[in-house]
Each structure stands twice: as structure tokens, then as C-alpha cells.
Amino acid sequence: MAKEQVFYATGRRKTSAARVFLKSGSGKMTVNGKTLETYMPTPVSRTTCTLPFALTDTKNQFDARVTVEGGGVTGQSEAIRHGVARALVALNPELRGVLKKAGLLTRDSRMVERKKYGKHKARRSTQFSKR
């Protein structure tokens, strides 16, 4: 019996990191042990997660097992999207052009700016008093 091949990739966005494991299957996606429908509350976040499959016409060909941590709903869904896209490229390098053109292989590196000392927030200064 031949061992089934599993493709792995990491996706990141802001403070979220997603580990994606792809193997051939029926299109089932589990996130942190739950189904995608129960883990992701909004339809927009669910479509974001499955966008790479839709663009490459591999919708019901692979099962994805995802572990994601950090950040919020949007950050996590986009981290999953990034990881799925990278795993698909690892699986089939010919899909790289389609995913690259859609901008799914680029890590969105925008992060929250750190708070500086002497400031209320990252840039907000103390209130000026004339007297």
C-alpha cells in the first residue's frame, strides 16, 4: 500500500499563521478540528479561504487540514488563503502563474505599529495645554 502524499505550506497575515496540509480527497476542509462552516462565521471569510481552489479549478479534488492561530477572523482567513495557495504551488508548479496573477502568493505584511513610550498609542501624543 503506497502512502498518500501530503503537501504542506505555511500562510501568514498580520499576527495570524496557518499551517495547511493538502491531500487528494473530496474537497473537505477542517480548521482546528472543526469544519470550515463552523469555524468561519461569515460567508465572506469562507469564500476567502477557498478562493485558491476556485481559481485553479481544483474545488473538490483535495482535502485540507488547517491549524491556524493568532489574529482575528479576517487575518486568519487570509492566512489560510495564503497557505492553501502555497500548498497548491508545492503540489503543482504550473498553477503558480494563475495564483501569482491573482496576488495570492504574496504575504500581506501590514502589521499593527508598535506603541512608543511617551505616547498614548503608536503616534498619538499627549494633549497640548497652553497654560
Secondary structure, DSSP 8 states (H G I E B T S, - for coil): ------EEEEEEETTEEEEEEEEESSS-EEETTEEHHHH--SHHHHHHHHHHHHHTT-TTTEEEEEEEESS-HHHHHHHHHHHHHHHHHHH-GGGHHHHHHTT-SS-B--------TTSSSSS--------
